[in-house]
Amino acid sequence: MPELPEVETIVRRLRDGSDNQLPVPGQVIKSVDVQWDRIIAAPHPTLFKLMLVDKTIADVRRRGKFLHFPLNEGHLIGHLRMSGDMRMEPCLNADHSPIPVEAHDRVIINLVSGWRLVFSNIRKFGRMWVVEDAEQIFGSLGPEPLSERFTSEILYEMLQSHSRQIKPLLMDQHFIAGLGNIYTDESLFRAKIHPLRQSDSLTKQEAATLHAAIQTTLQEGIRRFGASVDWVYRGGEFQNHFNVYQREGVPCPNCGTPIQKITVGQRGTHFCPTCQKRTP
């Protein structure tokens, strides 16, 4: 599943108009084609299409793992889930012949400019919403881990208020928004914290170390355009710099101990048993 760095990479590409694409902000929606109705979480697909016609896309943002398109009236929101992507492309070739949509393109937002914003999703798990208030979707999400307001002190207080295994707690989007399996494993390794540690057992110093590890790992992921593993994603290279994720049996880059894989919260979890001791 795309996590914060992958979604942030897509947002920047759409917002800034990189890769020879027009920037999305300022585009006016002409029409909407929905190829798979179940992608639309709310409202009904017919109303979804009507509510978007003639709207101007004011910006492209990210909240956790969500794509957020504020409109001149309302908000368009998307979640890529397991295998989603969004791209901006022209509707016509240079010879004015139409460019066909691809097999896995589920929602096509045609723009007055002659371009289109396409939501593709191979496994059909992605979802889109049009809502009046974005907090209808975002209200229950935890803090943004790269926000200035998310301090090590706040993280420590959050950890102390729960008594859960640290790995599934960090992946809980109500706790922190944006972390998934990859970046949680990598952050815990940087912080030298075992994935089965109880959250309220961490000291203030360990919480500060974990806070720095989370931010450093996410920033490196963004700098490397995310990771191209486990899903359809274009251009990421962070997978070439993993320390533990999907490296079972490979020597730890710090101590040489083989990386182990266990299951935590029904998710494959990679760690170094020497650097990340369960009992501190």
Rosetta silent file (secondary structure, phi, psi, omega in degrees, C-alpha in Angstrom):
SEQUENCE: MPELPEVETIVRRLRDGSDNQLPVPGQVIKSVDVQWDRIIAAPHPTLFKLMLVDKTIADVRRRGKFLHFPLNEGHLIGHLRMSGDMRMEPCLNADHSPIPVEAHDRVIINLVSGWRLVFSNIRKFGRMWVVEDAEQIFGSLGPEPLSERFTSEILYEMLQSHSRQIKPLLMDQHFIAGLGNIYTDESLFRAKIHPLRQSDSLTKQEAATLHAAIQTTLQEGIRRFGASVDWVYRGGEFQNHFNVYQREGVPCPNCGTPIQKITVGQRGTHFCPTCQKRTP
SCORE:     score description
SCORE:     0.000 S_00000001
   1 L     0.000  134.021  175.974    0.000    0.000    0.000 S_00000001
   2 L   -60.494  135.417  179.846    1.346    3.466   -0.794 S_00000001
   3 L  -110.395 -170.206 -172.183    2.390    5.244    2.367 S_00000001
   4 H   -51.449  -49.827 -177.715    3.077    8.889    3.162 S_00000001
   5 H   -63.100  -36.704  179.249    6.201    9.342    0.959 S_00000001
   6 H   -68.372  -43.327  178.867    4.576    7.710   -2.089 S_00000001
   7 H   -65.971  -41.392  178.000    1.395    9.761   -1.730 S_00000001
   8 H   -61.099  -38.607  177.988    3.423   12.934   -1.149 S_00000001
   9 H   -62.593  -44.160  178.769    5.397   12.213   -4.336 S_00000001
  10 H   -64.475  -43.087  179.732    2.181   11.869   -6.345 S_00000001
  11 H   -59.226  -46.322 -178.799    0.763   15.044   -4.793 S_00000001
  12 H   -64.423  -38.275  179.204    3.856   17.064   -5.703 S_00000001
  13 H   -64.316  -43.901 -179.872    3.819   15.728   -9.243 S_00000001
  14 H   -70.556  -39.326 -176.535    0.163   16.664   -9.709 S_00000001
  15 H   -71.965  -39.702 -172.352    0.450   20.005   -7.954 S_00000001
  16 H   -94.966  -12.049  178.815    3.636   21.198   -9.630 S_00000001
  17 L    74.894   37.379  178.993    3.090   19.772  -13.101 S_00000001
  18 L   -77.704  174.075  179.625    6.297   17.732  -13.285 S_00000001
  19 L    56.692   40.863  177.454    7.064   15.094  -15.936 S_00000001
  20 L    61.880   24.925  176.497    5.669   17.309  -18.725 S_00000001
  21 L   -98.760  151.028  169.351    2.256   17.392  -17.067 S_00000001
  22 L   -70.879  143.989  173.765    0.048   20.422  -16.629 S_00000001
  23 L   -68.649  143.998 -177.725   -0.332   21.375  -12.962 S_00000001
  24 L   -73.519  -40.718 -178.884   -3.700   20.377  -11.548 S_00000001
  25 L   -56.466  133.614 -178.491   -4.453   23.540   -9.494 S_00000001
  26 L    94.764  -10.592 -179.992   -6.631   25.915  -11.499 S_00000001
  27 L   -73.600  142.091  178.830   -8.044   23.207  -13.759 S_00000001
  28 E  -105.582  132.177 -176.425  -11.805   23.276  -14.402 S_00000001
  29 E   -81.534  127.188  179.917  -13.697   19.983  -14.529 S_00000001
  30 E   -93.832  -46.244 -178.957  -15.687   19.392  -17.717 S_00000001
  31 E  -160.758  167.461 -178.743  -17.078   15.903  -17.114 S_00000001
  32 E  -136.008  132.480  174.562  -16.426   12.716  -15.137 S_00000001
  33 E  -113.883  127.177  177.818  -16.467    9.093  -16.265 S_00000001
  34 E  -111.186  115.711 -177.134  -16.709    6.363  -13.615 S_00000001
  35 L   -91.503  -14.184 -179.546  -15.674    2.940  -14.900 S_00000001
  36 L  -145.364  103.033 -170.951  -16.154    1.099  -11.589 S_00000001
  37 H   -58.867  -31.856 -174.729  -18.959    2.387   -9.372 S_00000001
  38 H   -71.411  -11.627  173.471  -17.642    0.827   -6.159 S_00000001
  39 H   -64.765  -30.346 -175.792  -14.606    3.119   -6.280 S_00000001
  40 E   -84.317  110.705 -178.926  -16.980    5.954   -5.313 S_00000001
  41 E   -80.503  -35.480  179.359  -17.504    5.855   -1.550 S_00000001
  42 E  -169.479  143.633   -7.702  -19.765    8.931   -1.391 S_00000001
  43 L   -78.899 -156.597  175.347  -22.056   10.237   -2.681 S_00000001
  44 L   -57.299  142.545 -176.582  -23.820    7.961   -5.195 S_00000001
  45 H   -50.264  -37.331  178.822  -21.741    7.764   -8.405 S_00000001
  46 H   -63.995  -44.331  178.921  -24.359    9.704  -10.395 S_00000001
  47 H   -70.875  -36.269  176.370  -24.342   12.534   -7.880 S_00000001
  48 H   -53.246  -47.663 -179.041  -20.556   12.297   -7.572 S_00000001
  49 H   -66.631  -43.161 -178.726  -20.221   13.109  -11.270 S_00000001
  50 H   -64.829  -37.712 -177.434  -22.765   15.929  -11.181 S_00000001
  51 H   -69.330  -20.255 -178.197  -21.158   17.556   -8.146 S_00000001
  52 H   -92.280  -22.776 -176.728  -17.782   17.791   -9.894 S_00000001
  53 L   -61.547  132.428  178.820  -18.898   19.310  -13.212 S_00000001
  54 L    73.034    3.659  177.022  -17.796   22.963  -13.613 S_00000001
  55 L   -80.722  147.833  175.210  -15.843   22.898  -10.348 S_00000001
  56 E  -100.174  131.232  176.906  -12.348   24.393  -10.208 S_00000001
  57 E   -82.061  113.249 -173.638   -9.611   22.380   -8.512 S_00000001
  58 L   -80.892  -31.145 -174.117   -7.979   24.908   -6.184 S_00000001
  59 L  -164.458  171.425  171.920   -5.043   22.842   -4.933 S_00000001
  60 L  -129.156  123.091 -176.685   -3.570   19.359   -4.437 S_00000001
  61 E  -133.259  174.591  175.570   -2.692   18.344   -0.874 S_00000001
  62 E  -129.082  138.831  170.610   -2.018   15.283    1.239 S_00000001
  63 E  -132.256  109.457 -173.639   -3.519   14.255    4.569 S_00000001
  64 L    60.795 -122.851  178.094   -1.980   11.033    5.866 S_00000001
  65 L   -99.203    9.004 -178.318   -2.337    8.599    2.959 S_00000001
  66 E   -92.958  144.422  167.488   -5.200   10.564    1.389 S_00000001
  67 E   -90.710  133.526 -174.917   -5.072   12.743   -1.723 S_00000001
  68 E  -127.031  120.366  178.405   -6.969   15.984   -1.135 S_00000001
  69 E  -115.788   92.143  174.186   -8.246   18.242   -3.922 S_00000001
  70 E   -62.844  134.895  179.348   -9.934   21.350   -2.461 S_00000001
  71 E  -107.092  169.596  174.415  -12.494   22.680   -4.947 S_00000001
  72 L   -64.456  -22.615  170.393  -14.011   26.126   -5.267 S_00000001
  73 L  -140.731  112.972  178.350  -16.999   24.414   -3.639 S_00000001
  74 L    88.374 -167.989 -174.323  -16.405   21.258   -1.618 S_00000001
  75 E  -143.239  134.495  170.990  -13.582   18.740   -1.633 S_00000001
  76 E  -100.871  127.476 -176.493  -12.551   15.819   -3.828 S_00000001
  77 E  -129.912  140.072  178.418  -10.697   13.160   -1.802 S_00000001
  78 E  -134.317  148.430  173.677   -9.042    9.938   -2.899 S_00000001
  79 E  -129.067  125.869 -172.444   -7.366    6.992   -1.183 S_00000001
  80 L   -78.078  -20.141 -178.355   -5.145    4.743   -3.300 S_00000001
  81 L    51.817 -132.025 -168.375   -5.398    1.687   -1.008 S_00000001
  82 L   -75.720  -37.589 -169.096   -3.428   -1.338   -2.249 S_00000001
  83 L  -143.808   33.303 -174.993   -2.597   -0.540   -5.868 S_00000001
  84 E   -90.945  163.688  175.685   -3.814    2.931   -6.741 S_00000001
  85 E  -157.750  157.746  171.877   -2.236    5.800   -8.627 S_00000001
  86 E  -132.661  140.125 -178.782   -3.292    9.166  -10.017 S_00000001
  87 E  -142.549  158.309  176.362   -1.878   10.808  -13.086 S_00000001
  88 E  -113.203  131.250 -177.760   -2.446   13.844  -15.277 S_00000001
  89 E  -152.798  156.563  175.668   -2.416   13.331  -19.054 S_00000001
  90 E   -71.417  153.577  177.779   -3.725   14.878  -22.283 S_00000001
  91 L   -83.288  -21.822 -175.548   -6.924   13.484  -23.783 S_00000001
  92 E  -124.473  150.432  171.800   -5.608   13.705  -27.372 S_00000001
  93 L   -75.205  175.281  178.970   -2.448   12.720  -29.221 S_00000001
  94 L   -60.337  -29.324  179.159   -0.450   15.240  -31.241 S_00000001
  95 L   -89.044   11.273  177.648   -2.517   14.279  -34.323 S_00000001
  96 L    72.679   11.095  173.000   -5.741   14.984  -32.335 S_00000001
  97 L   -80.441  145.271 -177.101   -6.669   11.323  -32.141 S_00000001
  98 E   -68.132  140.967  174.391   -8.079   10.321  -28.727 S_00000001
  99 L   -87.109  118.375 -177.667   -5.759    8.635  -26.255 S_00000001
 100 L   -67.432  147.251  174.703   -7.577    5.515  -25.002 S_00000001
 101 L   -72.622  156.799 -178.319   -8.003    5.010  -21.290 S_00000001
 102 L   -88.695  164.715 -171.977   -6.114    2.075  -19.779 S_00000001
 103 L   -59.023  -33.460 -174.208   -7.678   -1.138  -18.514 S_00000001
 104 L  -101.987   12.605  176.507   -7.324   -0.244  -14.839 S_00000001
 105 E   -77.296  115.908 -172.769   -8.434    3.399  -15.074 S_00000001
 106 E   -98.680  -35.228  179.097  -11.467    3.582  -12.764 S_00000001
 107 E  -134.007  125.211 -179.591  -12.310    7.303  -12.628 S_00000001
 108 E  -117.462  116.511 -179.861  -11.508    9.757  -15.432 S_00000001
 109 E  -103.130  104.151 -177.410  -11.955   13.457  -14.656 S_00000001
 110 E   -82.135  134.078 -173.801  -12.015   15.317  -17.968 S_00000001
 111 E  -110.110  152.897 -179.562  -10.821   18.921  -17.804 S_00000001
 112 L   -59.913  -28.709 -177.760  -11.722   21.978  -19.871 S_00000001
 113 L   -68.987  -10.302 -175.240   -8.025   22.321  -20.781 S_00000001
 114 L    93.091    4.549  174.474   -8.161   19.102  -22.830 S_00000001
 115 E  -105.128  175.825  177.791   -6.309   17.112  -20.167 S_00000001
 116 E  -145.127  147.108  175.360   -7.669   14.564  -17.708 S_00000001
 117 E  -102.103  120.640 -170.284   -6.991   13.516  -14.137 S_00000001
 118 E  -116.793  129.230  173.695   -7.065    9.728  -13.945 S_00000001
 119 E  -102.872  111.115  179.139   -7.529    7.507  -10.883 S_00000001
 120 E  -107.419  148.327 -175.272   -6.196    4.039  -11.714 S_00000001
 121 E  -160.359  104.105 -175.090   -6.563    1.046   -9.423 S_00000001
 122 L   -64.643  -48.245 -173.526   -5.685   -2.515  -10.394 S_00000001
 123 L   -88.318   -1.085  174.563   -7.201   -4.278   -7.383 S_00000001
 124 L    66.349   22.613  179.579  -10.252   -1.977   -7.172 S_00000001
 125 L   -91.711  -15.211 -177.880   -9.714   -1.254   -3.468 S_00000001
 126 L   -64.327  160.523 -179.283   -9.219    2.510   -3.916 S_00000001
 127 E  -140.682  151.401  175.505  -11.931    4.968   -2.963 S_00000001
 128 E  -134.087  149.985  179.334  -13.020    8.512   -3.843 S_00000001
 129 E  -136.164  150.895  160.676  -15.338   10.976   -2.132 S_00000001
 130 E  -121.297  121.480 -176.374  -16.880   14.374   -2.800 S_00000001
 131 E  -134.287  157.404  176.448  -17.770   16.073    0.473 S_00000001
 132 L   -75.769  -38.134 -177.016  -18.663   19.569    1.632 S_00000001
 133 L  -124.102  120.285 -177.871  -16.300   19.421    4.618 S_00000001
 134 L   -61.834  -24.265  179.665  -12.982   17.532    4.395 S_00000001
 135 H   -67.083  -14.788  172.328  -13.117   16.833    8.131 S_00000001
 136 H   -59.301  -30.831 -179.908  -15.871   14.334    7.373 S_00000001
 137 H  -100.799  -38.997 -171.312  -13.027   12.129    6.121 S_00000001
 138 H   -92.551  -10.818 -170.019  -10.004   13.480    7.989 S_00000001
 139 L   -58.297  -29.847 -176.476  -11.524   14.169   11.386 S_00000001
 140 L   -95.850    1.057 -178.025  -10.506   10.872   12.978 S_00000001
 141 L   -75.264  150.530  175.430   -6.934   10.818   11.642 S_00000001
 142 L   -75.304 -177.131 -177.964   -3.953   11.163   13.932 S_00000001
 143 L   -68.194  156.478  173.698   -1.346   13.924   13.642 S_00000001
 144 L   -75.303  124.012 -174.521    0.867   14.436   10.614 S_00000001
 145 L   -68.235  -16.705  178.201    4.292   12.995   11.543 S_00000001
 146 L  -101.358    4.524  179.189    6.179   15.730    9.648 S_00000001
 147 L   -73.269  146.504  176.318    4.197   18.587   11.151 S_00000001
 148 L   -63.909  -24.938 -179.093    6.001   21.072   13.399 S_00000001
 149 L   -77.788  -14.273  178.250    3.233   20.513   15.931 S_00000001
 150 L   -90.047   92.110 -176.126    4.133   16.833   16.176 S_00000001
 151 L   -99.334  168.858  177.645    6.937   17.019   18.714 S_00000001
 152 H   -66.032  -32.559  177.644    8.811   14.306   20.594 S_00000001
 153 H   -65.323  -41.998  178.438    7.057   15.406   23.784 S_00000001
 154 H   -65.850  -41.585  178.105    3.656   14.930   22.191 S_00000001
 155 H   -60.518  -43.195  179.329    4.685   11.519   20.844 S_00000001
 156 H   -59.405  -45.131  178.952    5.818   10.451   24.330 S_00000001
 157 H   -62.956  -39.020  178.204    2.474   11.486   25.823 S_00000001
 158 H   -64.465  -43.313  179.915    0.640    9.610   23.063 S_00000001
 159 H   -64.052  -38.989 -178.728    2.705    6.468   23.654 S_00000001
 160 H   -70.371  -22.718 -178.365    2.097    6.618   27.386 S_00000001
 161 L   -83.360   -1.695  177.693   -1.654    6.886   26.866 S_00000001
 162 L  -126.621  152.927  171.959   -1.740    3.470   25.180 S_00000001
 163 L  -126.029   75.680 -176.945   -0.591    0.022   26.225 S_00000001
 164 L  -133.512  160.032  172.765   -0.182   -1.619   22.832 S_00000001
 165 E   -61.094  137.278 -170.638    2.592   -3.215   20.839 S_00000001
 166 H   -64.779  -36.245 -176.807    4.505   -0.373   19.227 S_00000001
 167 H   -62.689  -57.562  179.913    4.430   -1.705   15.639 S_00000001
 168 H   -65.040  -28.014  178.653    0.624   -1.930   15.159 S_00000001
 169 H   -66.043  -43.931  179.325    0.124    1.272   17.166 S_00000001
 170 H   -65.210  -27.482  179.485    2.355    3.277   14.814 S_00000001
 171 H   -84.636   -9.092  178.831    0.461    1.844   11.842 S_00000001
 172 L   -73.286  115.552 -175.780   -2.900    2.847   13.323 S_00000001
 173 L   -67.220  -16.793  174.697   -4.002    5.859   11.258 S_00000001
 174 L   -78.761  -17.689  179.199   -5.975    7.181   14.227 S_00000001
 175 L   -90.038  -57.331  173.935   -2.702    7.359   16.166 S_00000001
 176 L  -136.530  136.406 -177.002   -0.383    8.785   13.490 S_00000001
 177 L   -93.191  122.227  170.194   -1.447    9.442    9.902 S_00000001
 178 L   121.022  -21.168 -178.530    0.689    8.128    7.066 S_00000001
 179 L   -82.797  139.240  174.075    2.845    5.306    8.405 S_00000001
 180 L  -129.703 -159.121 -172.535    2.497    1.803    6.961 S_00000001
 181 H   -63.216  -44.350 -175.645    4.468   -1.418    7.056 S_00000001
 182 H   -63.479  -56.786 -170.533    7.580   -0.210    5.247 S_00000001
 183 H   -75.574  -21.814  173.359    8.239    3.040    7.068 S_00000001
 184 H   -70.906  -47.894  177.946    7.274    1.644   10.468 S_00000001
 185 H   -57.603  -46.097 -177.402    9.805   -1.202   10.189 S_00000001
 186 H   -67.317  -37.635  179.340   12.494    1.179    8.976 S_00000001
 187 H   -67.918  -42.964  179.361   11.748    3.777   11.685 S_00000001
 188 H   -64.168  -35.327  177.295   11.808    1.214   14.496 S_00000001
 189 H   -65.150  -46.225  179.097   15.139   -0.076   13.212 S_00000001
 190 H   -59.013  -36.635 -177.855   16.626    3.426   13.196 S_00000001
 191 H   -85.305   -5.491 -178.776   15.355    3.946   16.735 S_00000001
 192 L    58.403   43.937  179.711   16.601    0.481   17.869 S_00000001
 193 L  -116.562  128.794  179.818   13.168   -0.376   19.255 S_00000001
 194 L   -67.969  138.720 -177.131   11.780   -3.915   19.052 S_00000001
 195 L   -65.287  -15.734  179.763    8.422   -4.046   17.195 S_00000001
 196 L   -97.630    0.630  177.135    6.809   -5.967   20.080 S_00000001
 197 L   -59.117  143.338  173.798    7.706   -3.439   22.783 S_00000001
 198 E   -74.686  136.558 -174.091    4.707   -2.052   24.666 S_00000001
 199 H   -58.664  -39.174 -176.836    4.187    1.587   23.797 S_00000001
 200 H   -81.032    3.829  175.181    3.972    2.754   27.399 S_00000001
 201 H   -90.598   -9.404 -178.453    7.299    1.075   28.217 S_00000001
 202 L   -75.083  137.816  176.453    9.248    3.607   26.127 S_00000001
 203 L   -79.998  170.689  176.643   11.189    6.254   28.006 S_00000001
 204 H   -60.471  -38.598  179.502   11.192    9.940   27.068 S_00000001
 205 H   -67.174  -41.378  177.709   14.594    9.462   25.454 S_00000001
 206 H   -65.017  -38.358  177.479   13.385    6.474   23.441 S_00000001
 207 H   -64.048  -40.055  178.275   10.333    8.452   22.344 S_00000001
 208 H   -65.555  -40.355  177.731   12.581   11.305   21.228 S_00000001
 209 H   -65.059  -41.520  178.362   14.790    8.870   19.317 S_00000001
 210 H   -64.912  -42.269  178.297   11.727    7.272   17.701 S_00000001
 211 H   -57.206  -47.717  178.964   10.336   10.686   16.780 S_00000001
 212 H   -64.409  -38.190 -179.864   13.584   11.603   15.024 S_00000001
 213 H   -65.271  -42.539  178.851   13.717    8.199   13.314 S_00000001
 214 H   -60.654  -48.361 -177.056   10.168    8.542   11.964 S_00000001
 215 H   -67.093  -41.778  179.485   10.825   11.993   10.549 S_00000001
 216 H   -63.774  -43.228 -178.847   14.221   11.066    9.087 S_00000001
 217 H   -65.110  -44.728  179.288   12.866    7.899    7.465 S_00000001
 218 H   -65.301  -41.920  179.625    9.861    9.672    5.933 S_00000001
 219 H   -64.598  -38.501  176.386   11.975   12.565    4.681 S_00000001
 220 H   -67.097  -38.718  176.942   14.422   10.155    3.066 S_00000001
 221 H   -61.032  -42.335  177.928   11.509    8.284    1.506 S_00000001
 222 H   -65.269  -43.751 -179.471   10.166   11.521    0.025 S_00000001
 223 H   -60.699  -30.438 -179.500   13.623   12.536   -1.198 S_00000001
 224 L   -99.413   15.722  175.171   13.899    9.191   -3.003 S_00000001
 225 L    63.402   30.696  177.163   10.346    9.464   -4.425 S_00000001
 226 L    81.842 -172.899 -178.453    9.017    6.623   -2.310 S_00000001
 227 L  -117.245  134.052 -179.681    9.485    2.891   -2.633 S_00000001
 228 L   -98.253   72.456  176.496    8.474    0.827   -5.667 S_00000001
 229 L  -141.265  151.561  169.914    7.430   -2.419   -3.973 S_00000001
 230 L    68.657   -2.004 -177.638    4.201   -4.332   -3.348 S_00000001
 231 L  -162.783  172.576 -177.943    2.054   -2.100   -5.530 S_00000001
 232 L   -85.682  107.447 -177.849    1.895   -0.240   -8.824 S_00000001
 233 L  -147.959  140.793 -170.541    4.001    2.884   -8.339 S_00000001
 234 L  -105.884  120.354  163.113    6.227    4.741  -10.744 S_00000001
 235 L    94.911   -1.330  179.959    9.758    5.905  -10.146 S_00000001
 236 L   -75.297  152.322  179.215   10.528    5.339   -6.476 S_00000001
 237 L  -133.190    7.977 -178.594   13.982    4.209   -5.399 S_00000001
 238 H   -64.552  -24.643  178.863   13.766    4.028   -1.601 S_00000001
 239 H   -61.362  -19.911  178.461   13.549    0.223   -1.883 S_00000001
 240 H   -80.940   -1.353 -175.912   17.235    0.296   -2.800 S_00000001
 241 H  -129.028   18.225  176.224   18.040    1.731    0.621 S_00000001
 242 L   -62.791  141.949  172.361   16.013   -0.458    2.984 S_00000001
 243 L   -91.926  -40.345 -176.261   17.805   -1.466    6.183 S_00000001
 244 L  -131.575  -33.587 -172.834   15.413   -4.227    7.270 S_00000001
 245 L   -60.977  127.557 -178.551   12.170   -4.286    5.270 S_00000001
 246 L    58.286   30.307 -178.668   12.008   -7.383    3.026 S_00000001
 247 L  -122.217   34.805  178.988   15.619   -8.226    3.973 S_00000001
 248 L   -55.716  129.522  178.920   15.049  -11.399    5.985 S_00000001
 249 L    85.532  -11.762  178.978   18.329  -13.287    6.397 S_00000001
 250 L   -82.615  141.776 -179.725   20.456  -10.406    5.124 S_00000001
 251 E   -59.665  137.845  175.529   23.133   -9.132    7.544 S_00000001
 252 L   -59.099  135.155 -179.376   22.129   -6.106    9.588 S_00000001
 253 L   -67.063  -15.465  179.915   23.916   -3.006    8.212 S_00000001
 254 L   -94.326  -46.622 -171.320   24.915   -2.076   11.781 S_00000001
 255 L  -122.510  -11.991  178.823   25.990   -5.321   13.467 S_00000001
 256 L    88.912   -6.002  177.247   25.887   -8.082   10.841 S_00000001
 257 L   -67.256  138.121  178.801   23.225  -10.186   12.601 S_00000001
 258 E   -60.232  134.617  177.262   20.775  -11.703   10.061 S_00000001
 259 L   -66.291  135.897  178.681   17.549   -9.719    9.801 S_00000001
 260 E  -104.938  156.855  175.672   14.571  -11.674   11.147 S_00000001
 261 E  -124.940  128.509  174.315   10.940  -11.666   10.035 S_00000001
 262 E  -131.035  172.623  176.155    8.003  -12.217   12.391 S_00000001
 263 E  -105.634  125.020  178.325    4.291  -11.532   12.196 S_00000001
 264 E  -129.614  120.993 -178.442    2.994   -8.628   14.265 S_00000001
 265 L    58.202   36.516  179.178   -0.640   -7.607   14.000 S_00000001
 266 L    67.478   17.331  178.636   -1.014   -9.904   10.968 S_00000001
 267 E  -121.524  136.947  174.157    1.725   -8.014    9.135 S_00000001
 268 E   -60.434  131.401 -172.589    5.140   -9.269    8.150 S_00000001
 269 E  -131.897  129.159 -175.479    7.653   -7.428   10.313 S_00000001
 270 E  -113.691  136.465 -178.269   11.412   -7.159    9.794 S_00000001
 271 E  -160.165  166.620  174.437   13.925   -6.265   12.496 S_00000001
 272 L  -100.653  118.973 -176.978   17.419   -6.918   13.845 S_00000001
 273 L   -68.256  -17.574  178.242   17.285   -9.083   16.987 S_00000001
 274 L   -88.940  -46.697 -178.909   20.611   -7.676   18.199 S_00000001
 275 L   -75.589  -29.557 -176.522   20.051   -3.954   17.600 S_00000001
 276 L  -114.964   79.195 -177.672   16.352   -4.050   18.531 S_00000001
 277 L   -79.048  140.358 -179.429   16.148   -5.937   21.786 S_00000001
 278 L   -68.330  -35.109  176.619   12.710   -6.670   23.198 S_00000001
 279 L  -104.145  110.929 -174.941   13.914   -6.001   26.733 S_00000001
 280 L   -66.682    0.000    0.000   15.763   -2.659   26.761 S_00000001
